[in-house]
Amino acid sequence: MKLENELSVSVEIMSPAYAIIVSTNKESIEQLKNYTEIEEIEEPFTLEAQDVTSSYYSR
């Protein structure tokens, strides 16, 4: 795959319109912004706490 070869990243195709791209360095993520095929980049984050009222409701 083009991105895997050019940027040394791992690509997992989830659907025709969505993929997960994993990189071990920030430079590769920055270079992704130059590809016209990439429409949006979401950087990972750590969930620290979950709002129980928004995810679970009981009476």
HELIX and SHEET records of a PDB file:
HELIX    1   1 LYS A    2  LEU A    7  1                                   6    
HELIX    2   2 LYS A   26  LEU A   32  1                                   7    
HELIX    3   3 VAL A   52  SER A   55  1                                   4    
SHEET    1   A 2 SER A  10  SER A  15  0                                        
SHEET    2   A 2 TYR A  18  VAL A  22 -1                                        
END                                                                             
